[in-house]
């Protein structure tokens, strides 16, 4: 049981969190690390742009698949140990890419890296749910969010720099070293104190985890949160992927300029994550939800009608700040949908991931039929829908709690 008045326990968690967030950083870093390598893959292996982009989709497939197994692994070894295993698994996948002589080997390596990376952030979130009282959890989730936003931003940036300076083979060796260093640092994080290792066989554990997942859909509050995650991924969370396309279509800017503008989205998210503790102390959750929704709406709608790519920098920053503010509140609810937090958080991540996958297809149709700014009109309306769904969920939760 968590004692909300135990300052010693929270202090221990915060010390562990300061290290374990490195795993969240490297997870998102590895996801975006490959973006700048696609032209290199195309040139070396004589691939089209679409074929080279499979390096991204294979990572995403692996990331989604892990959500079906991470809970079973955590039941056997604990959440902290699961994160350690996933970090080492990511290193193996990156090493396969570094040693690859054929593109198929790169795809297999990216699949393995994505698979193991998919077990890191959900298990950190579940670990926080086990060790931090609900009233203090959102600020700790924001700390994790700071690390993941930085990982996304620096993965895109340094991946391109290392490839330009030393080639993609060396870039992947660099990623291997990064994974190994983080695994070494995680050795100081204590294992889950209350974890009792299951003695069941792996098939039994996997079946039990899948049964927990199925039970989630029979819980009304869990269904609402999972649906919110799906809608957020579909309508708002993934819309930023179309910002470079929009900038190229509307203003004819180069890829370098488009990437620089997109970085302001990450800066906005990072600014929220760093200020979250102060904001949560000063404002209520409902006030922050309304403010985050307003910033998203203004940001997305502004991107759709903006007359200048320079103005889009500020709009991207507003959007990133508002979107992460709302997403942080949704993440908090995801930690509460099931007593088996590993299963609950994994399914929430899978829903957000599924929404983003659908967005890639749906958004592409919108871009082909209309223009890239059409995606942002949809996202602006979507931000209102997500906020309404979350507010409705919170109202129903308050009614159901005596």
C-alpha positions in Angstrom: 0.0 0.0 0.0 1.1 3.5 -0.8 1.3 5.8 2.2 0.6 9.3 0.7 2.2 10.9 3.8 5.5 9.0 3.5 8.0 11.7 2.4 10.8 9.2 2.6 9.1 6.9 0.1 8.4 9.7 -2.3 12.0 11.0 -2.0 13.3 7.5 -2.8 10.9 7.4 -5.9 12.1 10.8 -7.1 15.8 9.7 -6.8 15.0 6.6 -8.8 12.9 8.6 -11.3 15.8 10.9 -12.0 17.7 7.8 -13.4 14.9 5.8 -14.9 13.7 8.7 -17.1 16.9 8.1 -19.0 15.3 4.9 -20.3 12.3 6.9 -21.4 14.6 9.3 -23.2 16.5 6.6 -25.1 13.2 4.9 -26.0 12.0 8.0 -27.9 15.5 8.9 -29.1 15.7 5.5 -30.8 12.3 6.0 -32.4 13.2 9.2 -34.1 16.9 8.4 -34.6 16.3 6.8 -38.0 14.3 9.7 -39.6 17.3 11.4 -41.2 18.8 8.1 -42.5 16.0 7.4 -45.0 17.8 9.1 -48.0 21.0 7.2 -47.1 19.1 3.9 -47.1 17.5 4.8 -50.5 20.8 5.6 -52.1 22.7 2.6 -50.7 20.1 -0.1 -51.3 18.5 1.5 -54.4 15.1 2.0 -52.7 12.2 4.4 -53.3 11.3 6.8 -50.6 8.3 4.6 -49.6 10.5 1.5 -49.4 13.1 3.3 -47.3 10.3 4.5 -44.9 9.7 0.8 -44.0 12.5 1.4 -41.4 10.1 3.6 -39.5 7.0 1.4 -39.9 8.8 -1.8 -38.8 9.9 0.1 -35.6 6.2 1.1 -35.0 5.0 -2.5 -35.6 7.4 -3.8 -33.0 6.5 -1.1 -30.6 2.8 -2.0 -30.8 3.4 -5.7 -30.5 5.2 -5.3 -27.2 2.1 -3.9 -25.6 0.7 -7.5 -25.7 3.6 -9.0 -23.8 5.1 -6.4 -21.5 2.6 -7.0 -18.7 3.4 -10.7 -18.7 7.2 -9.9 -18.4 6.5 -7.5 -15.6 4.5 -10.1 -13.7 7.5 -12.5 -13.8 10.4 -10.1 -13.1 8.9 -6.7 -12.0 8.5 -3.4 -13.8 12.0 -2.0 -13.2 13.6 -5.3 -14.3 11.4 -5.2 -17.4 12.7 -1.8 -18.3 16.3 -3.1 -17.9 15.6 -6.1 -20.2 14.0 -3.8 -22.8 17.0 -1.5 -22.8 19.4 -4.4 -23.4 17.0 -5.7 -26.1 17.0 -2.3 -27.8 20.8 -2.4 -27.8 20.7 -5.8 -29.6 18.3 -4.4 -32.2 20.6 -1.4 -32.8 23.6 -3.6 -33.1 21.9 -5.7 -35.8 21.3 -2.4 -37.7 24.9 -1.3 -37.3 26.2 -4.6 -38.7 23.7 -4.9 -41.5 24.8 -5.3 -45.1 21.3 -5.7 -46.5 18.2 -3.6 -45.9 16.2 -6.6 -44.7 18.6 -6.9 -41.8 18.0 -3.2 -40.9 14.3 -3.8 -41.0 14.7 -6.8 -38.6 16.9 -4.7 -36.3 14.4 -1.9 -36.3 11.6 -4.3 -35.5 13.5 -5.7 -32.6 14.5 -2.2 -31.3 10.9 -1.1 -31.6 9.6 -4.2 -29.8 11.8 -3.7 -26.8 11.5 0.1 -26.7 7.7 -0.5 -26.6 8.0 -1.9 -23.1 9.9 1.0 -21.6 7.6 4.0 -21.2 4.5 2.0 -20.3 6.3 0.2 -17.5 7.8 3.5 -16.2 4.2 4.9 -16.1 2.9 1.8 -14.4 5.8 1.9 -11.9 4.9 5.5 -11.1 1.3 4.4 -10.6 2.4 1.8 -8.1 4.7 4.1 -6.1 3.3 7.7 -6.2 -0.1 8.7 -4.8 -2.6 10.0 -7.4 -2.5 13.5 -6.1 1.3 13.7 -6.7 1.5 11.5 -9.8 0.8 14.1 -12.6 3.9 16.1 -11.8 6.0 13.0 -11.9 4.5 12.0 -15.2 5.4 15.5 -16.5 9.1 14.7 -15.5 8.9 11.6 -17.6 7.3 13.6 -20.4 10.2 16.1 -20.3 12.6 13.2 -21.0 10.5 11.7 -23.8 10.1 15.1 -25.6 13.8 15.7 -25.4 14.5 12.2 -26.7 12.2 12.9 -29.7 13.8 16.2 -30.4 17.5 15.2 -30.0 16.9 11.9 -31.8 15.9 13.7 -35.0 18.7 16.2 -34.7 21.7 14.2 -33.6 20.7 11.2 -35.8 21.1 13.5 -38.9 24.3 15.0 -37.6 26.0 11.7 -37.0 24.9 10.3 -40.3 26.3 13.4 -42.1 29.6 13.2 -40.3 30.3 9.5 -40.0 27.7 7.5 -41.9 24.7 5.4 -40.8 26.7 2.4 -39.6 28.6 4.5 -37.0 25.3 6.2 -36.1 23.8 2.8 -35.1 26.9 1.9 -33.1 26.5 5.2 -31.3 22.9 4.1 -30.5 24.2 0.8 -29.2 26.6 2.5 -26.8 23.8 4.9 -25.7 21.5 1.9 -24.8 24.3 0.1 -22.9 25.2 3.3 -20.9 21.6 3.7 -19.9 21.4 0.0 -18.9 24.4 0.5 -16.7 22.9 3.6 -15.0 19.7 1.6 -14.3 21.7 -0.8 -12.1 21.3 1.7 -9.3 17.5 1.7 -9.4 16.1 -0.7 -6.8 13.7 -3.4 -8.0 10.0 -3.2 -7.3 9.7 -3.5 -3.5 6.3 -5.2 -3.4 6.8 -7.4 -6.5 6.2 -11.1 -6.0 7.6 -13.0 -8.9 5.1 -15.3 -10.6 6.2 -18.9 -10.9 3.9 -19.6 -13.9 5.3 -20.5 -17.3 5.6 -17.9 -20.0 2.7 -19.1 -22.0 0.5 -19.0 -18.9 1.7 -15.5 -18.1 1.0 -14.2 -21.6 -2.5 -15.8 -21.6 -3.1 -14.2 -18.2 -2.0 -10.8 -19.5 -4.2 -11.1 -22.5 -7.1 -12.0 -20.2 -6.4 -8.9 -18.2 -6.5 -6.9 -21.4 -9.9 -8.4 -22.4 -11.3 -7.7 -18.9 -10.5 -4.0 -19.4 -13.1 -3.7 -22.1 -15.8 -4.9 -19.6 -15.0 -1.9 -17.4 -16.8 1.2 -18.4 -14.2 3.7 -17.1 -11.4 1.7 -18.8 -13.3 1.7 -22.1 -13.7 5.5 -21.9 -10.0 6.1 -21.3 -8.9 3.7 -24.0 -11.3 5.4 -26.4 -9.9 8.8 -25.5 -6.4 7.5 -26.2 -7.5 6.2 -29.6 -9.2 9.5 -30.6 -6.4 11.6 -29.3 -3.9 9.6 -31.4 -6.1 9.7 -34.4 -7.1 13.4 -34.4 -4.5 15.4 -32.6 -1.4 13.6 -31.3 -0.2 12.5 -34.8 -1.2 15.6 -36.7 2.3 17.2 -36.2 3.8 14.7 -38.6 2.2 16.6 -41.4 3.8 20.0 -40.5 6.8 19.6 -42.8 4.5 18.6 -45.7 2.3 21.6 -45.0 5.3 23.9 -44.9 6.6 22.6 -48.2 3.2 22.8 -49.9 2.3 26.2 -48.6 5.6 28.0 -48.5 8.1 25.9 -50.5 10.5 25.8 -47.6 13.4 23.3 -47.5 13.5 20.2 -45.4 16.0 21.8 -43.1 13.7 24.8 -42.5 10.7 22.6 -42.0 12.6 20.5 -39.4 13.6 23.7 -37.6 10.0 24.9 -37.4 8.9 21.4 -36.2 11.4 21.6 -33.4 9.3 24.4 -31.9 6.5 21.9 -31.2 8.9 19.8 -29.1 10.1 23.0 -27.4 6.5 23.8 -26.5 6.0 20.3 -25.0 9.3 20.6 -23.1 8.3 24.0 -21.8 5.0 22.5 -20.4 6.8 19.5 -18.9 9.3 21.8 -17.1 6.6 24.1 -15.8 4.0 21.4 -14.9 4.7 21.2 -11.2 4.3 24.9 -10.8 1.1 25.0 -12.9 -0.4 22.0 -11.0 0.2 23.8 -7.7 -1.4 27.0 -8.9 -4.4 25.8 -11.0 -6.9 23.0 -10.9 -6.9 20.1 -13.3 -10.1 21.4 -14.9 -8.5 24.8 -15.5 -5.4 23.2 -17.0 -7.5 21.0 -19.3 -9.4 24.0 -20.6 -6.2 26.0 -21.1 -4.5 23.1 -22.9 -7.5 22.7 -25.2 -7.6 26.4 -26.0 -3.9 26.4 -26.9 -4.3 23.3 -29.1 -7.3 24.8 -30.9 -5.6 28.1 -31.5 -2.3 26.4 -32.6 -3.9 23.9 -35.0 -6.3 26.4 -36.5 -3.5 29.0 -36.8 -1.3 26.5 -38.6 -4.2 25.8 -41.1 -4.6 29.5 -42.0 -1.1 31.0 -41.3 0.2 33.3 -44.0 3.9 32.8 -43.0 6.2 29.9 -42.0 7.9 32.2 -39.5 4.5 32.6 -37.7 4.2 28.8 -37.7 7.1 28.5 -35.2 5.1 30.2 -32.5 2.0 28.3 -33.4 3.9 25.0 -33.2 5.1 26.0 -29.7 1.6 26.8 -28.6 0.3 23.5 -30.0 3.1 21.5 -28.3 2.5 23.1 -25.0 -1.3 22.6 -25.1 -1.2 19.1 -26.5 1.2 17.8 -23.8 -0.8 19.6 -21.1 -3.9 17.6 -22.1 -2.0 14.4 -22.8 -0.5 14.5 -19.3 -4.0 14.6 -17.8 -5.1 11.6 -20.0 -2.0 9.7 -19.0 -2.9 10.2 -15.3 -6.3 8.5 -16.0 -4.6 5.7 -17.8 -2.7 4.8 -14.6 -6.1 4.3 -12.8 -8.1 2.2 -15.2 -7.0 -1.1 -13.8 -5.4 -2.6 -10.6 -3.1 -4.4 -13.1 -1.4 -1.2 -14.1 1.0 -3.0 -16.6 -2.0 -4.2 -18.6 -3.9 -0.9 -18.3 -1.1 1.4 -19.4 0.1 -1.0 -22.1 -3.4 -1.0 -23.7 -3.6 2.8 -23.4 -0.3 3.1 -25.2 -1.5 0.6 -27.8 -4.7 2.7 -28.4 -2.7 5.9 -28.8 -0.3 4.1 -31.2 -3.3 2.6 -33.2 -4.8 6.1 -33.4 -1.5 7.5 -34.8 -1.3 4.6 -37.3 -4.8 5.3 -38.5 -3.9 9.0 -38.7 -1.1 8.3 -41.1 -3.6 6.7 -43.5 -6.5 9.1 -42.8 -4.2 12.2 -42.9 -2.7 11.1 -46.2 -6.1 10.9 -47.7 -6.9 14.4 -46.4 -3.7 15.7 -47.9 -4.3 14.1 -51.3 -7.9 15.2 -51.5 -7.5 18.7 -50.0 -4.1 20.0 -48.7 -1.9 19.4 -45.7 -3.6 22.3 -43.8 -6.8 20.2 -43.9 -5.3 17.9 -41.3 -4.9 20.9 -38.9 -8.6 21.9 -39.3 -9.5 18.3 -38.3 -7.0 18.5 -35.4 -8.4 21.8 -34.1 -11.9 20.2 -33.9 -10.4 17.0 -32.6 -8.8 18.9 -29.7 -12.3 20.0 -28.6 -13.7 16.5 -28.9 -10.8 15.0 -26.9 -11.3 17.6 -24.1 -15.0 17.0 -24.0 -14.5 13.2 -23.8 -12.0 13.6 -20.9 -14.2 16.1 -19.0 -17.1 13.7 -19.4 -15.0 10.8 -18.1 -13.9 12.8 -15.1 -17.6 13.8 -14.3 -18.6 10.1 -14.5 -15.7 9.1 -12.3 -16.7 11.7 -9.6 -20.3 10.4 -9.7 -19.2 6.7 -9.3 -16.9 7.4 -6.4 -18.9 7.6 -3.1 
